[in-house]
Amino acid sequence: MTVDPVRLSLVQNRLDHISRQMGWVMMRTARSPIFSQSHDFSCFLGDAGGFLISQADGIPVHTGGGGLALRKLIAVFGEAIEDEDVFLMSDPYEAGGNHLPDWVIARPVFHDGVRVGFTCNRAHQSDIGGGAAGTYNPEATEIFHEGIRLPPLKLIERGTVRQDLWNLLLLNSRTPDLLDGDLLAMLGSTRIGMERLQGLVADLGLDGALACFEGVLEHGDRMMRGCLAETPDGIWRGSDTTENDCFTDIRTEINVALMVKDNAVTVDFTGTGPQMKGFKNSSVANTMSATYMALASFFPENLPRNEGTFRSVTLVMPEGSAVNPRPPAPMTMNTVFITHQIIHAIWQALSDARPELACAGWGRAVHPISAGRDSARDRDFIMYHWQGMPGAGALDGRDGFGQIGHLNALGGLTIPNLEDYEQLYPVRYLKQELRCDGGGPGRWRGGTGIEYAVETADPATFYFRSEGLGPPSGYGVHDGREGAGGTVEIVESSGDHHTPPAYGARQYVASICRAQSPGGGGWGDPLTRPVEAVLADVKDELVSPESAQRDYGVVIDASGELDAAATAERRTGR
């Protein structure tokens, strides 16, 4: 059936609206601040065969591999998928999972007895057991140290909740009340999505709806092939590294070759280092997601966000490597690192092929997780230090965003409210401000990181996963310069100062955590940045007078005003 392109556009927009509405439901009904404030979840829709037709809401690293999870579910249950069933899964090896804390709820949608699709969400749970509170276990050496493993399961069978399974899930969490409420929010979200998708099918008719679902996938395929047609054929290479395996300073390279030919691309990770001892290994679903988001974010923003967009993409992921590990390799950290490195490697390869679209690198995160006993409220707590987010790299025509968050989210994670955190946890925020001189100098400046200090009133265990410590990680492009590196310091109430490891768990008495998150890289020669923009940055305390003179050739006098003559001399004298 041929579908009118106007109708096809309307259908894609309606599918995307359903995804977003599912997200609104989750934010407004969830229990944990991970959902309600940080939006560490994503909602997406699949067709009857398990291919994503919309992934408009949430975090790209969640959704890119969502179709793989659905197809694993279909392979396991087949004809046993019935109306009013709801499925749950998470395992990276058995269920198309990114990592264990990201649980997928998948609800099949039927119309007149025919399965027409799935409404789904993937969401990070507050705690699923394992060797560390909050589930990021920096000392894990196998997946069994990271929490409960969920193959595709029926959580609801023909409309009836499997209470025995529900009880098992809560028993394996340190935060059962939060998990209980968040699971209910996930179920409510997919029910709303199911009702809206059934309404769309009723409006279009069964045959018309199925034709439109295939049509949006074909449209995505055409759009991506159009982008690849404008990319020169050839082999384009990129690489990035992680400097440790969470235990020792063992350098692991992420190497990628993009082979562009005949409006298609093969993304080949041959030459990538072996799987690591620690929990940064990337599952197949995570590597797929990272690859897809690297491609989709590099090319123009009108690319449809559905699985058809990636029909022209073939992945080669060597088994036993850091991007396709053999079990039981751990991998909870993979959605942040090495996702960051995978995206950077692909961006660098694409930047050689299409330099006009090049984006500077993003800073890596440094913030920890802390957990302990809240003596004032007489309860346990697990707190993600989401406030300590890094800055983004600059683009041609736009400065990088400050404190944007992890590269894997592309801004999809939101920064929690400090006052709410002070009500929820035994903490007091002493400082929270954008970092001066954090963003990489350039014609377009990199986004700066954050400088913050938070006091914890009770003893706590800090779980560090600070890939951004030390050397800069946000590289510059087109003569732009790198952003600043990150720092973390713990000051105990005794006055003892501690420099924590990049990865590991440490216990401290009442303490202050001080951190500076890294900045993104700059785009273009900083000497070509408009003087007025540099002066504005100095007045906003994003750039120091010293950096303005040293990096941008802009001289600020003692009164804080521009010294036009000295600036002209400095800029023309180089």
C-alpha positions in Angstrom: 0.0 0.0 0.0 1.4 3.4 -1.0 1.2 6.0 1.8 0.8 9.7 1.1 3.9 11.4 2.4 1.9 14.0 4.3 0.0 11.3 6.1 3.3 9.5 6.8 4.7 12.7 8.4 1.6 13.1 10.5 1.8 9.5 11.7 5.4 9.8 12.6 4.7 12.9 14.6 1.8 11.2 16.4 4.0 8.2 17.2 6.6 10.5 18.6 3.9 12.3 20.7 2.8 9.0 22.1 6.4 8.3 23.2 6.7 11.7 24.8 3.3 11.3 26.6 4.5 8.0 28.0 7.5 9.9 29.4 5.3 12.6 31.0 3.4 9.9 32.8 6.5 8.3 34.2 7.9 11.6 35.5 4.7 12.5 37.2 4.0 9.1 38.8 7.5 7.8 39.7 8.8 7.5 43.3 12.6 7.9 42.8 14.3 11.1 41.9 16.2 9.1 39.3 12.9 9.1 37.3 11.1 12.1 38.6 14.0 14.6 38.5 16.8 13.2 36.4 14.7 11.5 33.7 17.0 8.4 33.6 14.5 6.5 31.4 13.3 6.4 27.9 10.0 5.5 26.2 9.7 3.9 22.7 7.4 2.1 20.4 8.0 -1.0 18.3 6.1 -2.5 15.4 4.7 -6.1 15.5 8.1 -7.5 14.5 10.0 -5.6 17.2 11.5 -2.8 15.1 11.4 0.7 16.6 9.0 3.1 15.0 9.5 5.9 17.5 12.2 6.6 20.1 11.4 10.3 20.7 11.5 10.4 24.5 14.5 10.1 26.8 18.1 9.0 26.5 19.5 7.8 23.1 21.7 5.1 24.6 18.6 3.5 26.1 16.5 3.4 22.9 19.0 2.6 20.1 19.2 -1.1 21.2 15.5 -1.3 22.2 14.6 -3.2 19.1 17.1 -5.9 19.9 15.4 -6.4 23.3 12.0 -6.7 21.6 13.2 -9.2 19.1 14.8 -11.2 21.9 11.4 -11.2 23.6 9.7 -12.4 20.4 12.2 -15.1 19.9 11.7 -16.4 23.4 7.9 -16.3 23.6 6.7 -16.3 20.0 3.0 -17.2 19.8 2.7 -17.1 23.6 2.6 -13.3 23.5 -1.0 -12.6 24.3 -3.3 -9.6 24.8 -2.9 -8.0 28.3 0.6 -9.6 28.8 3.4 -7.4 30.0 7.0 -8.4 29.9 10.1 -7.5 31.9 13.8 -8.0 31.0 17.3 -6.5 31.5 20.1 -9.0 30.9 22.7 -7.9 28.5 23.6 -11.4 27.4 20.1 -13.0 27.2 17.6 -10.1 26.8 19.2 -7.4 24.6 19.9 -5.3 27.7 22.4 -2.4 27.9 23.3 -3.1 31.5 21.5 -4.8 34.4 20.0 -1.7 36.1 18.1 -0.6 32.9 14.9 -2.6 33.1 12.7 -2.9 30.0 8.9 -3.1 30.3 7.3 -4.2 27.0 3.6 -4.3 26.5 2.2 -5.9 23.3 -0.6 -3.9 21.6 -3.4 -5.7 19.8 -6.2 -4.6 17.5 -9.1 -7.0 16.8 -6.9 -9.9 18.0 -3.9 -8.9 15.8 -0.6 -7.8 17.4 0.2 -4.4 15.9 3.1 -3.3 18.0 4.7 -2.8 21.5 4.8 0.1 23.9 8.0 0.1 26.0 10.2 1.9 28.4 13.8 1.3 29.5 14.6 2.8 32.9 17.5 2.8 35.4 16.4 1.4 38.7 17.6 2.9 42.0 19.1 -0.4 43.2 18.8 -4.0 42.0 21.1 -5.7 44.5 24.7 -6.7 43.7 27.8 -5.8 45.6 27.3 -2.0 45.8 24.4 0.2 46.9 23.1 1.9 43.8 24.3 -1.0 41.7 27.3 0.7 40.2 29.9 -1.7 41.7 33.4 -0.5 40.7 34.9 -3.6 42.2 32.8 -6.0 40.0 34.8 -8.6 38.0 31.8 -10.5 36.6 28.2 -9.8 35.9 27.0 -11.8 38.9 28.5 -9.0 41.1 26.2 -6.4 39.6 22.7 -7.4 40.6 19.7 -9.5 39.6 19.7 -10.8 36.0 16.4 -10.8 34.2 15.9 -12.8 31.0 12.6 -12.0 29.1 9.8 -12.7 31.7 6.1 -12.3 31.9 5.5 -9.8 34.7 1.8 -9.7 33.9 0.0 -12.7 32.4 -3.4 -12.0 30.7 -3.9 -9.0 32.9 -2.9 -10.6 36.2 0.3 -9.5 38.0 2.6 -12.4 38.9 2.9 -11.4 42.5 5.5 -14.1 43.3 7.8 -12.5 40.7 7.0 -9.0 41.9 8.0 -10.0 45.4 11.2 -11.6 44.2 12.2 -8.3 42.5 11.5 -6.2 45.6 13.4 -8.7 47.8 16.6 -8.1 45.6 16.6 -4.4 46.0 18.0 -2.2 48.8 15.3 0.4 48.0 12.1 -1.8 47.6 9.7 1.1 48.1 11.3 3.1 45.3 11.5 0.1 43.0 7.8 -0.7 43.7 6.7 2.8 42.8 8.9 3.1 39.8 7.7 -0.2 38.4 4.1 0.9 38.7 5.0 4.1 36.9 6.6 2.1 34.1 3.5 0.0 33.8 1.2 3.0 33.8 3.3 4.6 31.1 3.1 1.6 28.8 -0.7 1.3 29.4 -1.2 4.9 28.3 1.0 4.3 25.3 -1.1 1.2 24.4 -4.3 3.1 24.6 -3.0 5.9 22.3 -1.5 3.4 19.8 -4.8 1.5 19.7 -6.5 4.8 19.0 -4.1 5.5 16.1 -4.7 2.1 14.6 -8.5 2.6 14.9 -8.2 5.9 13.1 -6.1 4.5 10.3 -7.6 1.0 10.0 -5.5 -2.1 10.5 -4.0 -2.2 7.0 -3.5 1.5 6.9 -1.7 1.5 10.2 0.6 -1.4 9.3 1.5 0.3 6.0 2.3 3.6 7.8 4.5 1.8 10.4 6.5 0.2 7.5 6.4 3.6 5.7 8.1 5.5 8.6 10.9 2.9 8.7 11.4 3.2 4.9 11.4 7.0 5.2 14.1 6.7 7.9 16.2 4.5 5.6 15.9 6.9 2.7 17.0 9.8 4.9 20.1 8.1 6.2 21.1 6.9 2.7 20.8 10.5 1.6 23.3 11.5 4.3 25.6 8.8 3.3 25.3 9.7 -0.4 26.8 13.1 0.6 29.6 11.4 2.5 32.6 10.4 0.3 33.1 6.7 -0.2 36.1 5.3 1.5 37.4 4.0 4.8 37.4 6.6 7.6 39.0 5.8 10.9 38.7 7.1 14.5 39.8 6.0 17.9 39.5 6.9 21.6 40.8 5.2 24.8 40.0 4.4 28.3 43.1 4.5 30.5 42.2 1.8 33.1 40.2 -1.3 33.5 38.8 -0.1 36.9 41.6 -1.8 38.8 44.9 -1.0 37.1 46.2 1.5 34.5 45.7 -0.7 31.4 45.0 1.3 28.3 42.2 0.0 26.1 41.6 1.4 22.7 38.3 1.7 20.9 39.2 1.6 17.2 36.6 2.0 14.5 36.7 2.0 10.7 33.7 3.4 8.8 33.5 1.9 5.4 31.2 4.1 3.3 30.1 2.7 -0.1 27.0 2.8 -2.2 25.0 4.9 0.3 25.6 2.4 3.1 28.2 2.1 5.9 29.9 -0.7 7.7 31.0 0.3 11.2 33.9 -2.1 12.0 35.4 -2.3 15.5 38.2 -4.7 14.5 41.3 -3.7 16.4 39.4 -2.7 19.5 41.1 -3.8 22.7 40.0 -7.0 24.6 37.3 -7.1 27.2 38.2 -5.5 30.5 38.4 -6.9 34.0 36.2 -4.1 35.3 32.6 -3.1 34.5 33.1 -0.9 31.5 32.6 -3.6 28.8 29.9 -2.7 26.2 27.1 -5.2 25.5 25.9 -5.7 22.0 22.8 -3.7 22.6 24.9 -0.9 24.1 27.4 -0.9 21.2 24.5 -0.7 18.8 22.9 2.2 20.7 26.2 4.1 20.9 26.9 3.6 17.2 23.4 4.7 16.2 23.4 7.8 18.4 26.9 8.7 17.1 25.6 8.6 13.5 22.2 10.3 14.2 23.8 13.1 16.2 26.5 13.8 13.6 24.2 14.2 10.6 21.4 16.8 10.3 18.7 16.8 13.0 15.9 16.0 10.6 16.9 12.3 10.6 13.9 10.3 11.8 14.5 8.6 15.2 13.4 5.1 14.3 15.1 1.9 13.4 14.6 2.3 9.7 17.2 5.0 9.8 19.9 2.4 10.5 18.9 -0.2 7.9 21.9 0.9 5.9 24.3 0.4 8.9 26.2 -2.9 9.4 28.1 -3.4 12.6 31.2 -5.6 13.0 31.8 -6.2 16.8 34.6 -8.8 17.4 33.7 -11.3 20.1 35.8 -11.0 23.2 36.5 -7.3 22.6 35.5 -4.4 24.8 32.5 -3.8 22.5 31.2 -7.4 22.5 32.5 -9.2 25.6 32.1 -12.9 26.4 30.2 -13.7 29.6 30.5 -13.3 32.5 32.2 -9.9 31.9 30.7 -7.1 34.0 29.3 -4.1 32.3 27.2 -1.8 34.5 29.3 1.3 33.7 29.1 0.8 29.9 26.2 3.1 29.2 28.5 6.0 30.2 31.9 4.6 29.6 32.8 3.2 27.1 29.8 4.6 25.3 31.6 8.0 25.5 34.6 6.5 23.8 32.6 4.7 21.1 30.8 7.9 20.1 34.0 10.0 20.1 35.8 7.4 17.9 32.9 7.5 15.3 32.6 11.3 15.4 36.4 11.5 14.7 36.0 9.2 11.7 33.1 11.1 10.4 34.8 14.5 11.0 37.5 13.4 8.5 34.9 12.5 6.0 32.6 15.5 6.6 34.7 18.2 8.3 32.0 20.8 7.9 29.8 18.8 10.4 32.5 18.1 12.9 31.6 18.5 16.6 34.2 19.0 19.4 34.5 16.4 22.1 32.5 16.3 25.3 33.9 16.2 28.8 33.8 13.0 30.7 32.0 12.8 34.1 33.6 12.6 37.5 30.7 12.5 39.9 30.3 9.6 42.4 27.4 7.8 44.1 27.2 8.0 47.9 25.3 5.6 50.2 24.8 5.2 53.9 22.4 5.6 56.8 20.5 8.9 57.2 20.5 9.3 61.0 18.1 12.2 61.0 15.4 10.4 59.0 16.4 6.9 60.3 16.6 5.3 56.8 19.1 4.2 54.3 20.0 6.5 51.4 21.6 6.1 47.9 22.4 9.5 46.2 23.5 10.0 42.7 25.6 13.2 42.4 23.9 14.2 39.2 24.8 17.8 39.7 28.4 17.3 38.8 27.9 17.0 35.0 30.4 17.9 32.3 30.2 20.3 29.4 29.5 19.6 25.7 31.7 20.3 22.7 31.1 23.2 20.4 29.7 23.1 16.9 30.1 25.4 14.0 27.7 28.2 14.8 27.1 27.3 18.5 28.9 27.2 21.8 28.9 24.0 23.7 26.3 23.7 26.4 27.6 24.0 30.0 26.8 21.2 32.5 24.9 19.4 29.8 25.5 15.9 31.2 26.7 12.6 29.9 27.4 12.2 26.2 25.2 9.1 26.2 22.2 11.2 27.0 22.8 14.2 24.6 21.1 16.4 27.2 18.3 14.0 28.0 19.3 13.7 31.6 18.1 16.6 33.7 19.9 18.1 36.7 18.0 17.5 40.0 16.9 20.3 42.2 19.4 21.0 45.0 16.7 21.9 47.5 14.9 18.7 46.9 18.1 16.7 47.4 18.6 18.4 50.7 15.1 17.3 51.8 15.7 13.7 50.6 19.2 13.1 51.8 21.5 14.0 54.7 23.3 16.6 52.6 23.8 20.4 52.3 25.1 22.0 49.2 27.8 24.6 49.8 28.6 25.5 46.2 27.1 25.0 42.8 28.2 27.2 39.9 29.5 27.0 36.3 33.2 26.5 36.2 35.5 29.4 35.1 37.8 28.4 32.2 36.3 25.0 31.9 35.2 25.2 28.3 37.8 24.7 25.5 38.7 28.0 23.8 37.6 28.4 20.2 35.7 30.5 17.7 32.8 28.7 19.4 33.6 28.0 23.0 33.2 24.6 24.5 30.6 24.1 27.2 32.0 24.5 30.7 31.7 22.0 33.6 30.4 22.6 37.1 32.2 23.4 40.3 30.3 22.1 43.3 30.7 21.2 47.0 28.3 19.0 49.0 28.5 18.2 52.6 27.2 14.8 53.9 26.3 14.8 57.5 26.6 11.1 58.1 29.3 8.5 57.3 28.9 7.2 53.8 30.5 5.0 51.2 31.4 6.7 48.0 31.4 4.7 44.8 33.7 6.5 42.3 33.4 6.1 38.5 35.4 9.2 37.5 36.7 8.7 34.0 37.0 12.5 33.6 39.7 12.9 36.3 43.1 14.2 35.2 43.9 15.0 31.6 41.3 16.8 29.4 38.8 14.6 27.6 36.8 17.2 25.5 39.0 17.5 22.4 38.9 20.6 20.1 38.3 20.6 16.3 39.3 23.0 13.5 42.0 24.6 15.7 39.8 24.7 18.8 41.3 23.7 22.0 40.5 21.0 24.6 38.3 21.6 27.6 39.6 21.4 31.2 40.0 18.1 33.0 38.2 17.2 36.1 39.0 17.0 39.8 37.5 15.4 42.9 38.5 15.9 46.5 37.0 14.6 49.8 37.5 16.5 53.0 36.5 14.6 56.1 35.2 16.4 59.2 38.5 15.5 60.9 40.2 17.8 58.4 41.8 14.9 56.4 42.0 15.5 52.7 41.6 12.6 50.2 42.1 12.4 46.5 39.9 9.4 45.5 40.7 6.9 42.8 39.1 7.1 39.3 37.3 3.8 40.2 36.7 2.2 43.5 34.7 2.3 46.8 35.8 4.4 49.8 34.2 5.0 53.2 34.4 8.4 54.8 33.0 9.9 58.0 31.0 13.1 57.7 32.6 14.8 54.7 32.6 17.4 52.0 32.9 16.3 48.4 34.4 19.0 46.1 34.4 18.5 42.4 35.2 20.3 39.1 33.6 18.5 36.1 35.4 18.6 32.7 34.6 20.9 29.9 33.9 20.3 26.2 36.3 21.2 23.4 36.2 24.4 21.3 35.5 24.7 17.6 37.8 26.9 15.5 40.6 29.3 16.2 39.9 31.2 19.5 41.5 34.3 18.0 38.6 34.6 15.6 36.0 34.6 18.4 34.2 38.0 18.4 35.7 40.3 21.0 32.2 41.1 22.4 31.5 37.3 23.0 34.8 37.0 24.9 34.1 40.1 27.0 30.6 38.7 27.8 32.1 35.4 28.9 34.6 37.3 31.2 31.7 39.3 32.8 29.8 36.1 33.3 32.9 34.5 34.9 33.0 31.7 32.3 36.3 32.9 31.1 39.0 34.5 33.3 40.8 37.8 32.2 44.0 35.7 32.0 42.4 33.2 29.6 40.9 35.9 27.6 44.3 37.4 27.0 46.2 34.2 26.7 43.8 32.1 24.6 41.6 34.7 22.8 43.9 37.7 22.5 41.4 39.9 24.3 42.9 42.2 26.9 40.8 43.3 29.8 42.0 46.3 31.8 42.0 46.7 35.6 38.5 48.1 35.6 37.1 45.0 33.8 36.6 46.8 30.5 38.0 46.0 27.1 41.4 47.5 26.2 40.7 47.8 22.5 44.2 49.0 21.5 46.0 46.2 23.3 43.5 43.7 22.0 44.1 44.7 18.4 47.8 44.6 18.8 47.7 41.2 20.5 45.4 39.7 17.9 47.2 41.1 14.8 50.6 40.4 16.3 50.3 36.7 16.3 
